[in-house]
Amino acid sequence: MFYVYILSSKKDESFYIGQTNDLQRRLAFHDEGLSKYTSKKLPWVLVYYEEYKSRTEALKRERFLKQQRNRNFYKSLIQNWPGGSVGYPENSGLSASKQSKSKGAN
């Protein structure tokens, strides 16, 4: 499974969009400050993610989301996400630092 995700910085409320095939590992990478861009805006909270069967699909979606460059678009996407508990990763089973299970939105 491949994932497209959106993180929100608690420092300045900016968004970061990425894709990966291992969401837990990638979130830990961001949380540990190992990404050049995200290390400057710690801490991050996972606010949205989508699952895809192929990397090609995930890359297309990531590219589309990054091209929007529209904060209101991202907020609307997050607020209408059927995954529930958006902005409250402790309730969704995922966080920017520790994850116990994965459940996705289609």
N, C-alpha and C positions, 0 to 999 in steps of 0.2 A: 504494500500500500504506500502511496505517496501523499504528502500533505502540503497544503498551502496554508500559511498561518499569518496572523497579524498580532504583533506585540504592541503594547502601549507603555511608554516610559512614564514611570511615576515621578520622574524628575521634572519633565516638561510637557507631558501628555502628547508627545509626538508618537507617530506610528512607525513600525518597521514591518515590512512584508517580506516573507521568505518562503522557500519550499525545501522539503527534505523527504527522505524515505524512512527516517527514524526521528520522530517528533520528540521523544523524550531526550535522546542524545543531543539533538540540536538545541532544545530549550536549555539544557544544562550548559552547553557551550556558550550561549548568550549570557546566562546567569553568572557564569564564572568569569565573564569579561574577556573571553578569548576572541571575540569578533571586534575588529578595529572600530567599526561604526557604533555598535551597540555598547561597547565598554564605556563610552563617554556619557551614557544616559541611563546608567543603572539606578534603581532596579527596574526590571521589565515585568509586565503581567501579560499572560496569554489571554487575549480577548476574543479570538476567533480562529477557527480552522475548518478546512474542508478536506475530504479524502478523495483521492483519485486512484484509479487502477494502473495508470501508466505515468511515467515521468514526463512524457510529451504533453499529456493533458494538464498536469500540474504546472509545467513551465509556461504553457499558454495562459493559464489562469493567473499565475503570478505576474506575468508580463502585462496582462490586461489590468490587473489591480494597480500595479505600479504606474501605468500610464494615466490613470485617473487623476492622480495628484490633487484630490479634492477631499478635504477633511470631512465635509458634510456627507459625501458619498460613503466614506469609510464608516462614519458614525451610524448612518442609516443601515448599512450592511450588518454591522455589529448588533444594533438594536433589533433587527428583524431576523437574526440568526435563529433557526429552529433548534439549535443545540442547547438552548436554555443556559442559565447561570452565566451569561456573558459578563465578563469583568469580575467574576467570582470563581476563579479556577479551583479553589478548594472544594467547591460544590460540583464541578464538572469532572473531577478526577484528574485534571491536569493543572500544572502550574508552571511558572517560568523556572522553577528550581527542582521540584520533585513531582513525579507522576506515578500513580499506582496502577492506572488502567487507561485505556484509550477508548473513547466513544466519539463517533464523528457525526458530522452533519453532511447530508447529501444535497 
